Amino acid sequence: MILKITSNREVTLPSEVLDAMGVKPGDKIEITEGPDGVILKPWRIDYSSLGTLKDKIPPGHPPFDIESFREQPYDPSLRD
């Protein structure tokens, strides 16, 4: 697959590539340099590191379901 680089040095990834990576609008992609070139992979939150935040949640607050949140429609106005 060959992609064109714009004058602003931007590249548009085809939807098939993004679908194969499992990324959606608003997600982030991590780019690392490897011995054979550049590696693109979805950037995911390490949920195990969030355990230290549990003391900040008020008692009785319902649990947050991150998976159902990710399934909600994308609202571009929330990204400003």
Summary of the structure (lengths in Angstrom):
residues: 80
radius of gyration: 17.3
end to end distance: 32.6
largest distance: 53.0
contacts: 95
relative contact order: 0.12
helix: 32%
strand: 18%
